[in-house]
Amino acid sequence: MKAVGYQQSLAVTDPQALLDIQLPEPVAKGRDILVRVNAISVNPVDTKVRQRVQAEPGQYKVLGWDAAGEVVAVGEDVTLFKAGDKVFYAGCLTRQGSNSELHLVDERLVAVMPDCLDFAQAAALPLTAITAWELLFERLEVQQPSLKHPRPVLLVTGAAGGVGSILVQLARQLTTATVIGTASRAETKQWVSELGAHYVLDHSQPLIPQLDALGINAVSHVASLTHTEQHYAELVKLLAPQGKLALIDDPATGIDIMPLKQKSISLHWEFMFTRAMFATADMQAQHQLLSDLSRLVQQGQIKTTLKQTLGTINAANLRQAHQLLESGKAIGKIVLQGW
């Protein structure tokens, strides 16, 4: 089968960074389903793994943790799917990725994709939607007003990226929080506003004066999606007592948690691969999460965050997608479709 992989961790500008290859067709066993991949999307995790993780000697590492396609075979223990089902999912970081014609994935991480979307539109959603959902509802627990936060205010830094593009929608549609996104360019500010943010701040400028201008003196919840180390000191200042701070990026310099103590601010990490990597008892929650997301899309409450399609799935197009992500200029999601 066709696939795209690599053997050495190289700069994306190197033609050997990603290669068109042929691999044996996998066989579904146990709770795995075999999916014929029709579309994939590319995420920052793809670029990080390519840069940091070498392939096993003599083998190829296949990236890709977002896919939409059709089930062609199921393992003997599968109960949730059958051949012919159209599905979408994000897979597991510790297994071969979805940048291949055929891909094995545990059924507990998969859901039937929304009928109203095509494969490309569906492939844009899983990884970022799972991340956003878990961050918003399981880590930050932003849902209804509480005694601690009678008027919840959610600040989403880097809201125009893949995770932010879903998080803003989920927060606006499913919570009572005032949703504030940050962006720095005219086109990204417009995108965040269109997704439903009540206000959009410029994260290239100090945030507190911009909040003051809105009459907001503190926020109850912060979702820090990028460049946490640059904003951290100000985020601690603008968070309300007993507020919550969640992050998904990898702060280059680390962060000092001591400033959180006086306000009893809680710190949360979100890593959507945790359930799959450790086969947690609640692993199937991701199947249910994506099923709920599919329903929300069908009802018109959530829209796909597909922003750019770069052609068919091949090494040259994937290198282009990686370059765009590494530039920090991507808006929404980048998708490739077909072989």
C-alpha positions in Angstrom: 0.0 0.0 0.0 1.0 3.6 -0.5 2.2 5.6 2.5 4.3 8.6 3.5 7.1 8.1 6.0 10.7 8.9 7.0 13.7 7.2 8.4 15.7 10.3 9.7 14.5 13.4 11.7 15.3 16.2 9.2 14.4 19.7 8.5 11.2 19.9 6.5 13.0 21.6 3.6 15.1 18.4 3.1 13.5 16.1 0.4 14.3 13.1 2.6 12.2 14.5 5.5 9.1 12.8 4.2 9.1 10.1 1.5 6.6 8.3 -0.7 6.9 4.6 0.3 5.3 1.2 -0.1 4.3 -0.8 3.0 2.6 -4.2 3.6 -1.1 -4.1 4.1 -2.1 -4.4 7.8 -4.6 -7.0 9.1 -7.3 -6.1 11.6 -7.3 -8.2 14.8 -8.9 -7.9 18.3 -10.6 -4.5 18.7 -8.8 -2.9 15.7 -10.6 -1.8 12.6 -8.9 -1.4 9.2 -9.8 1.9 7.5 -9.2 2.9 3.9 -8.0 6.4 4.5 -9.6 9.0 2.2 -8.5 12.2 3.9 -6.1 13.4 6.6 -5.4 16.6 8.3 -2.0 17.7 9.7 -1.4 18.9 13.2 1.6 20.5 15.1 2.2 17.1 16.7 3.1 15.7 13.3 5.9 18.3 13.0 7.1 17.7 16.6 7.3 13.9 16.1 9.1 14.3 12.8 11.7 16.6 14.4 12.2 14.6 17.6 11.5 10.9 16.9 13.8 8.7 14.8 12.4 5.6 13.0 13.5 2.2 14.2 16.6 1.0 12.3 15.7 -0.1 8.8 12.0 0.9 9.3 9.9 3.8 8.3 8.0 6.1 10.8 4.5 7.0 9.5 3.0 10.1 10.9 -0.6 11.3 10.9 -3.2 11.5 13.7 -6.3 12.7 12.0 -8.2 10.7 9.4 -11.5 10.1 7.7 -12.3 7.0 5.6 -14.2 3.8 5.2 -14.0 0.6 7.3 -12.9 -2.3 5.1 -12.3 -5.0 7.8 -12.8 -5.5 11.6 -11.0 -7.6 14.2 -12.8 -10.5 15.9 -13.6 -8.5 19.0 -15.0 -5.4 17.3 -18.6 -4.5 18.3 -19.0 -0.8 17.3 -18.4 -0.9 13.5 -18.7 -3.0 10.4 -17.3 -2.9 6.9 -18.7 0.1 4.9 -19.0 2.5 7.8 -17.7 6.0 7.2 -15.6 7.0 10.2 -13.3 9.7 11.6 -10.7 9.5 14.4 -7.4 10.7 15.7 -5.7 7.4 16.5 -2.8 6.7 18.9 0.6 8.5 19.1 2.5 5.3 19.8 1.3 3.4 16.7 1.9 4.0 13.0 0.0 7.0 11.8 -2.7 7.6 9.2 -0.6 8.8 6.4 -1.2 5.5 4.6 -3.8 4.1 2.3 -4.9 1.5 5.0 -4.7 2.2 8.7 -5.3 0.2 11.8 -7.0 1.9 14.8 -8.7 0.8 18.0 -12.5 1.0 17.6 -12.8 2.8 21.0 -11.1 5.9 19.5 -13.4 6.1 16.4 -16.9 7.4 15.6 -19.1 7.4 12.5 -18.5 10.7 10.8 -21.3 13.3 10.2 -23.4 12.6 7.1 -23.4 16.3 6.3 -19.6 16.5 5.8 -17.4 15.1 3.1 -14.2 13.2 4.0 -12.0 16.3 3.9 -14.3 18.3 6.1 -14.5 15.4 8.6 -10.8 14.8 8.7 -10.2 18.3 10.0 -12.0 17.7 13.2 -11.0 14.7 15.4 -7.7 15.5 17.1 -8.4 19.2 17.7 -12.0 18.5 18.8 -11.0 15.8 21.3 -8.3 18.2 22.7 -10.7 21.1 22.9 -13.5 19.0 24.4 -11.3 17.4 27.1 -9.6 20.7 27.9 -12.9 22.6 28.2 -15.1 20.1 30.0 -12.7 17.7 31.7 -9.7 19.9 32.7 -11.2 23.4 33.0 -14.7 22.2 33.8 -16.3 25.2 32.1 -20.0 24.5 32.0 -22.5 26.4 34.2 -22.1 29.3 36.6 -20.9 28.4 40.1 -20.5 30.1 43.5 -16.8 30.5 42.7 -17.4 31.9 39.2 -21.0 33.2 38.9 -20.1 34.8 35.6 -17.5 32.5 34.0 -15.1 34.2 31.5 -12.9 32.0 29.3 -9.8 33.4 27.7 -8.4 31.3 24.8 -4.9 32.3 23.7 -4.0 31.4 20.1 -7.7 31.0 19.3 -7.3 30.9 15.5 -5.3 27.6 15.4 -6.8 24.1 15.1 -7.7 23.6 18.7 -8.8 27.1 19.3 -11.1 27.0 16.3 -13.1 24.2 17.9 -12.7 25.3 21.5 -14.3 28.7 20.7 -17.3 27.1 19.1 -17.8 24.5 21.9 -17.6 27.2 24.6 -20.0 29.5 22.8 -22.5 26.8 21.9 -22.4 24.6 25.1 -21.5 26.9 28.0 -22.7 30.2 29.5 -19.1 31.6 29.6 -18.1 34.9 28.0 -15.6 33.7 25.4 -12.6 35.8 24.7 -10.1 34.7 21.9 -6.8 36.1 21.1 -5.2 36.6 17.6 -2.8 39.1 16.1 -3.6 39.4 12.4 -6.7 40.9 10.7 -7.6 37.6 9.1 -7.1 35.5 12.2 -9.1 38.0 14.3 -12.0 37.8 11.8 -11.8 34.0 11.9 -12.1 33.9 15.7 -14.9 36.3 15.7 -16.8 34.3 13.1 -16.4 31.2 15.2 -18.4 32.9 18.0 -16.0 34.7 20.3 -17.7 37.5 22.2 -14.4 39.5 22.0 -11.1 39.1 20.3 -7.8 40.5 21.8 -4.5 41.1 20.2 -1.9 38.8 21.8 1.0 40.7 20.4 0.1 43.4 22.9 -0.5 43.3 26.7 -3.8 41.6 27.4 -4.7 43.2 30.7 -5.2 46.8 29.3 -7.4 45.3 26.6 -9.5 43.5 29.2 -9.8 46.6 31.2 -11.1 48.5 28.2 -13.9 45.9 28.0 -14.7 46.3 31.7 -13.4 42.9 32.5 -11.0 42.9 35.5 -10.4 39.1 35.7 -11.1 35.9 33.9 -12.1 32.6 35.5 -10.6 30.1 33.0 -7.7 30.3 30.6 -6.9 27.9 27.8 -3.3 28.6 26.8 -2.8 27.0 23.4 0.5 28.4 22.2 3.5 30.4 23.5 2.5 29.8 27.1 5.9 31.0 28.4 5.5 34.4 26.7 2.1 35.1 28.3 2.4 33.1 31.6 3.1 36.0 34.0 0.2 38.1 32.6 -2.1 35.1 32.6 -1.5 34.6 36.3 -2.2 38.2 37.0 -5.5 38.3 35.0 -6.8 35.0 36.4 -9.4 35.4 39.2 -8.8 33.7 42.6 -9.6 30.0 42.4 -9.3 30.3 38.6 -8.2 27.5 36.3 -5.3 27.5 33.8 -4.9 24.7 31.2 -2.3 24.4 28.5 -1.4 22.1 25.6 1.9 23.4 24.3 5.5 22.7 25.4 6.8 25.8 27.1 10.4 26.1 26.0 11.7 27.6 29.3 9.3 25.7 31.7 7.0 27.5 34.0 7.1 28.4 37.7 4.0 27.2 39.5 4.6 29.1 42.7 2.9 32.3 41.5 -0.3 30.2 41.3 -0.4 29.5 45.1 -1.7 32.8 46.5 -4.8 32.7 44.3 -5.3 29.0 44.5 -5.1 28.8 40.8 -5.2 25.2 39.5 -2.9 24.1 36.6 -4.1 21.5 34.1 -2.4 19.7 31.2 -4.4 18.4 28.3 -2.9 15.7 26.1 -5.5 13.9 24.0 -3.4 10.8 23.4 -3.3 9.9 27.1 -6.3 7.6 27.0 -5.0 5.7 24.0 -1.3 5.5 25.1 -2.2 4.1 28.5 -5.3 2.1 27.5 -7.2 3.8 30.3 -10.4 2.3 31.7 -12.3 5.2 30.1 -10.6 4.9 26.7 -14.0 4.5 24.9 -14.9 8.0 26.1 -13.2 9.3 22.9 -15.6 7.2 20.8 -18.5 8.8 22.7 -17.0 12.3 22.5 -16.6 12.1 18.7 -20.1 10.6 18.4 -21.5 13.7 20.4 -19.4 16.0 18.2 -20.9 14.3 15.1 -24.4 15.0 16.4 -23.5 18.7 17.1 -22.2 19.0 13.5 -25.4 17.4 12.1 -27.5 19.9 14.1 -25.5 22.8 12.8 -24.0 23.9 16.1 -20.4 23.1 15.2 -18.8 23.6 11.8 -15.7 22.0 10.3 -12.5 24.0 10.8 -11.1 23.0 7.4 -9.4 26.1 6.1 -7.0 24.9 3.4 -6.7 21.8 1.2 -3.2 21.0 -0.3 -4.1 18.3 -2.8 -3.6 14.6 -2.7 -1.8 12.7 0.1 1.9 12.5 -0.9 5.3 13.4 0.5 5.6 16.7 -1.4 2.2 18.0 -0.2 2.8 16.9 3.3 6.2 18.7 3.4 4.3 21.8 2.4 1.8 21.3 5.1 4.5 20.8 7.7 6.2 24.0 6.5 3.0 26.0 6.9 2.5 24.7 10.4 6.1 25.4 11.4 5.7 29.0 10.2 3.0 29.7 12.8 0.8 31.2 10.1 -1.8 28.5 9.7 -5.5 29.3 10.3 -7.9 26.5 11.2 -6.9 23.1 9.7 -4.9 21.9 6.7 -6.2 18.8 4.9 -5.0 16.4 2.1 -7.4 14.1 0.3 -7.0 11.0 -1.9 -4.1 9.1 -3.2 
